[in-house]
């Protein structure tokens, strides 16, 4: 075919033949990497500044070949990677980069579309709607929910809370704002003491102020207490404040507890408050019929966030916000300049109207590929296996005389603590911190920590597609070995 291009003049895009060779090399590397992630230490061992120092301080004056660039990637960048794809990565909620998800990411990058309007990429808008309908049906979420894909749960929560604030139509905040208004009472936000920090950050961004955020006490299973919630709301109403939003959680970050959403929803209904549910992690378990109950009451929520990039095998980033009030969401954000006006897509949404971001990547493609590649039954099997592995590890902790479980194990995360006999309870935080550093320093596993009722606890979050019983048994051996080492050292000291 005659392209009309001078064969001696390089393409503005670069050499496509060289690109194809580079892609072949990169995909071979990816295949080997995902097949043998254990060849790498889970936690990067580089020192601060080491990666930056490996590169020239000035940009290259002339372009380099793909092979040279890939050499730098393999030799200089990979050593500074903490390997979230490693089957012994137990530090945070998993974000396994599955094969179909990686393929979808590659194709989305190649297409490089922006789905701000329906017409700027009809497939992006319509595939997103279809895929989110699939997702909603897979977890049994009933109700008329409008879904959209955003980047992270932090963004989804911010967008939901902005819609909740905008729904206070009598305050006319969209037009008049919040600054300098003597007629505007303090808006109050409610969350449990186990809620994620993104809720507070959203409140700060929206001008709620930390002094108007209420941390509601939790019960013995770390669940929000609905009676304490209602009492807090009544106190604020009597004081002339304006309660406007409650955030409940299905699968808290520290303990993976599940708030009693139905009871919380009843409180919200009595007081006319927006209910947002943060189900970013645990929602995925609801694909299992026996775990469907964790979303009980969520059909009454005004908005819900779920993160397929946590426990649904989708490469980061991809968060989903479902909202029962599509018009409220649109009213909070829509602002259409003349150059983006078009009347030809009345039956399809312009996704830019439902959040503060104008540009939108084709994130739906990778989620659509994950669902199609694994299928509902395949996803169920994998999530059920992760729950089994967590129960197996929790059982080992329960049998061990020197360890204890710190929170109920509902999903694939285990909170536990080293409790060697004969030690002063005041020393346990320091001992657990030392054990955590020792385990992570081996490069064989990566754990994180949290504070539960003021006590330092270790966290093992399972969710990698390649994690097996063998990896859990290896973690148990590492814990015993490193605990013995820390014990000897502290006894000497």
N, C-alpha and C positions, 0 to 999 in steps of 0.2 A: 504494500500500500504506500502511495506517495503522500507523506505527511506535509510536504512543502517546507521541511526544515533542512537547513544546511547540515550535512552529516559531519562536517568538520567543526561545527560550532556547538559547544556543549549546551545541553538543555538547561534552562533555568532551574528545573527541578533537581538536576543532578543526573548521574549516569544510572539509568534504570537497570541495565544488566549488572552493574556493580551492586546496586541495591538488592537485586534478587539473590546474588551470591551471599551478600551480608545477611539477608533474611534466612537463607538456608543455614548459614553458620549459627545465627542466633537461635533458630528453632531447635537445632541439634543441641546447643548448649542448654536451652530451656528443658528439653526432654531429659538430658542427663541430670540436670539439677533437680528436677522434680522426682526423678527415679531414685536418686541417691542423695537426699538432703542431709543424711547423717554424716557425710564426708566433711561437713562444716560444723564449727562450734555454734550452738544455738545463739549465744550472746556474743556479739562482736567483741574482740579483745583489743581493738586499737585504742590508743591514747587520744585525748582531746587534741584537735589540730593536726593529727597525723594524716588524715585523708587530704585535707586542704594542702598540706605541705608537699604532697606527692605530685602536685600539678604546678605548671608554670604560673606565675603571678599575673602575667599578661595574656590576653586572648591571642590565638594564632593569627598572624597576618595573612596567611594563605590557608585555604581549605585543606583538610587532611582526608585521607582515604578511609573508607569504612573499616577496613581491616585494622588500621592503626587505632581507630576510635574504640573498636571492640576489644582490642588488646588492653587498652586502658581500663575499660569496663571490667574485664576479667581479673586483671592484675592489681588495679588500684582502687576500684570502687567496691567490688564484692567483699574484700576483707573488712570493710566497714559496715557490712550489713548484719543486722540482727535478724535471724532467719525465722520469720513468722510462718513460713511454710514447713519448718522442721516438725516432725511428729512428736518431738519432746518439747515443743514450745507450749508451755502451760501458763505463761505469765498473764495474759489478758484474753478477753473473749476472742475466739478464733476468727481469722479472716483468710481461710484457705483459698488460695488461688487455683481453682479447679481448671482442668483443661478446656471445657467449653466456655468458661468465663474468660479465660485468657484469650481464646480465639475471638470471642465477641469484642473484647477490648481492642484487639488488633484491627479488626474490621471497622470498628467505630472510629478508630484513629485514622484509618485510611480514608474513610468517607468524609470525616471532618466537617460534619454538618452542625448547624446551629438551629435548634428547634424553638426559637422564641415565638414564631408564628406557625400556624398550621401549614401555610403555604411555603415556608422556608424549609420544610422537610415533612411532608405528610406522613411518611412511614414512621418517623420518630414519634410524632404525636399519637398516631393510631396504634402503633405497636406498644407504646407505653400504656395506653388505656387498656388494651387487651391483656397485657402481661400482668397488670395490677389487678385485673378481674380474676385471672388465674390464681394469683397469690391469695386474694381474699377468699376465694372458694376453697383453696387448699387448707386454710386454717379455720374455716367455718365462721368467718366474720359476717354476721347478718346485718342488714340495714342498707340504706341508700348512701353509700360512702363514695365520695369523689377522691381519687387517688392521684398523686403526682410524685415523681422521683426527684429527690434533692441529693446533696452530697453526703451530709452526715446528720446524725440525730440532733446535734447542736443547732443546725440550720432548721431542721424540721420543727423542733420545739420553739425556736424563735418565731417562725412563721405562724405556728398555731397560736402562740400567745399574743402575737400582734393581731390576729383575727379575733381572739377573745376580747382584747382591748377595744378593737374597732366595733365589736358587737354592742358596746355600750352607747347606743345611738343617741341617747339623751345628752351625752357629754360632748358629742360632735368633735372628737379628738382628731379625726383626720383633717378637718378644716382649721380648727382653732389651736391644735397642738396642746401641750401640757404646761408650757413654760409661763410663769407669771400670772396664772389664773387663780383669783381668789375664790372662784365658785367651784373649783375642782377639788373634791375631797381626795385624800390619799388612797390610791388604789392598792389593794392587798392581794397577795398571791400566797397560796397554801401548798405545802409539799411535806412529805414525811421526812424524818431525820435521816433516812437512808437514801433520799433522792440524789440523783446525779448532779454534779456541779454545773452542768449545762443549763439546768433550770434557773439557777441563780444568775448565771451569765446572761441569759435571755432577759431576765428581769432588770438587770443593770442596763443593758442596751436599750430597753424599752422605757427607761426612766422610772421604774417602779421604786427603786432604791432598796438597799439591803434591809433597812429598818422596817420595811413594809412586806418582808417575806417571812412567813411563819413556818417554822419547822415543827411539824406535828409529831407527838411522841408515838412510839411503836410498841407492839405487844411483845410477848416472849419469843415469837417467831419473826420478829422484826417487820411486822406489817403495820401499816398506818391504822391508828385507832379512830374509827368514825365518830365516836362520842367526843373524843378530844378535838377532832376537827370541827364538829358542829359548835362546841363550846367556844373555840377560838373565833369562829365566824360571828357568833352572837356578840362576843365581847367587842369585836371591831365594829359591828353595826351600831351598837349602843354608843360607841365612842365617836361616831360620825364619820368613820372611814367607809370605803366602798370596796368590799370583797368582790373580786371579779373572776378569779380562775383558781382551780384546784388541779394539781398534777399528781396523779396516782401512778404507781409503777408496777409492772409485771416483769419481775426479774431484776431486782436492784443490783447495782454494780458490786457492792461489797459482799452481800450475802445471798443474792438471787432470790430474795423474798418476793412474795406476790401480795400486793395490797388487796383488800376486799373491795374490788371495784364496784360491785353491785350496791353495796351499802354506801360507799362513797358517792355513787351516782344519785342515790336517794337524797343524801344530804345536799348535793348540788342542786337537785330539782327543787327542793324546798326553799332554797335561798336564791334561785335564779342565777347560778354560777356556771361558767364554762368548765367542762371536765376534759382535761387532756390526759391521755394515758401514754406513758413512756414504756413501751414493750420492746425496746430496741434489741435486747438480747433474747429474752425467753420466748418471744412469740413463735419462733421456729418450732418449738416443741409441740405446738398445737396442730402440726400436720399429723401427729399421732392421735388416733381417736381416743386413746386412754388419757391423753394430756389436754384434750380440747377444753376441759373445765378451767384451765388457767386464764382463759379469756372470758370467763363468765362475767357478764355485766358490761363488757366492752362495747356491745351493740348500743348501749345508752350513752357512750362517750361522745363528745362533740368532735374530738380529734384523737388520732392514735398514730404513733410513730413506730415503725418496725424497720430493722436494718438487715437486709439480705447480705450485706458484707460482713456480718458478724458470724452467723451460724447457719448460713445458707449457701456456702461455697461460691460466693460471688466476689470477684476481686474488688478491693476497695477503690473508689468510694461509691456507695449506693445506699441511700436511705429513702424510705417511702413514708409519706405523710398521707393518711386517710382523714377526710373531713366530711362530716354530715351536713355541713352548711356551705355548699359551694358558693352561694351568693355572698355570704359574709366574708369568705376568703377573698373573693374577687373584689369586693368593695374596699377591703383593707389595702389592696395593692394596685389595682388597675390604674394605669396612667399611660395613655397612648398618644405619643407625638404624631404629628401629621404624616411623617415619612414612614410610619409603621401601620397606618390605617388601611384596612381592606375589608370589604363586605362580602367576600366570596366564600367564607368558611363558617357560616352561621351555625352549622350543625356540629362543628368540632371546636374544641377550646383552643385559644391561643395561650399556651402554657405560661408565657411571660406575665399574664394577668394574675397569677395565683401565688406570687412571691416577689421578693425584692430583687431577685437576679433576673437580668434580661437574657443573657446567654445560657443555653442549655445544651450539654453534651448528649450524645446518643447512648446514655447509660442503659436504657431498656434492652438494648440488643444483647448485652452479656447476660442479663437476668433471664431473658427469653431463651437464650441458648442453654443456660443451666437447667431450666425447667424442662426443656425439650430433651436434653441429653440424658438426664437422670430419670425423668418421669416422677410422678407422685410416689410410686412404690419405692423407687430407688432412693429418693430423698428420705422417705420414712425409715428405711433400713439403716441408713447412715446415721441419722439423728438418734435412733433407738440404740445403736451401737455405742455412741458417745455417752449416752445416759447409763448404759450398762457398765462402761469403763469407769465412770465416776462412782457408781455404786460399788464396784469392785475395789477401787482405791479407798473409798470411805470405810468399807468393811475391814480392810487391812489396818487403817488408822484406828478403828474401833477396837480391834483385837490387840493392838500394840500397847504394851504397858507404859511407854514413854511418850505417846502422842494422844491427842484428843480432838474430837470434832467440835467446831466452834459455831456451826449454824446448820440448820436442816439442809439436806442435799436433795433438792427437787429436780435439778436439771443435770448439767454436765460440769458443774463447778463445785469444788470441795474446799471449804475453809477449815483449816486445822492449825494445830499448835503443838510445838514440842514442849513436853512437860516432864523433864527428867526428875526422878525421885530424889528427895533429899535437898532440893534447891529452894532457896527463899523465893516465894512468889514474886517479890519485887524485882528479882533478877531475870524473870522469864522473858520480858520484852527484849532485853539486851541479848539473851541467849538465842532467841528466835531470829533476831536481826543478824547475828553472827552465822547462824545456820543457813539463812537465806543467802548471804554473801558467799558462803562456802559452796553451796549447791550450784549457784549460778556461775561461780568461778571455775567449776569443772568443765564447762562447755557441753556437758552431757544433758542438761535440762535447764529450763528457765521458768522460775516461779515468780510471783509478785506477792505483795503483802497488802494488808488493810488494817484498820482499827475497828474492832467490834466491841462495843460497850467499853471503849477506852483501852482495850488490850490488843497488842499487836498480834495479828494472825497471818498465817501464810495462805496463799490462794493457788489452787491448781485448777486451771480452766481448760477443759478438754474439748476439742472441736475440729482437730485436723483430720483430713480424710485418710491420712496414712497412719494415724495413731492406732496401735494394737495393744493387746494384753502385754506383749513383750516390752513395750515402751513404759507401761505403767509399772511392771515388775522391775524394770531397770531404775525407774524413779525411786521405788521403794528401797532398792539396794543403795542408791546414792544417798538417800536421806539417812539411812542407818549408818553408813560409812562416815559421812561428814558429821553427823551428830556425835559419833564416837570421837572423832578428831577434835571437834570443838570442846567436847567434854574434857578430854585430856588436857587441852591447852588452858582452859579456864581453871582447871584444878591446879595446874602448875603456877598460874599467875596468882 
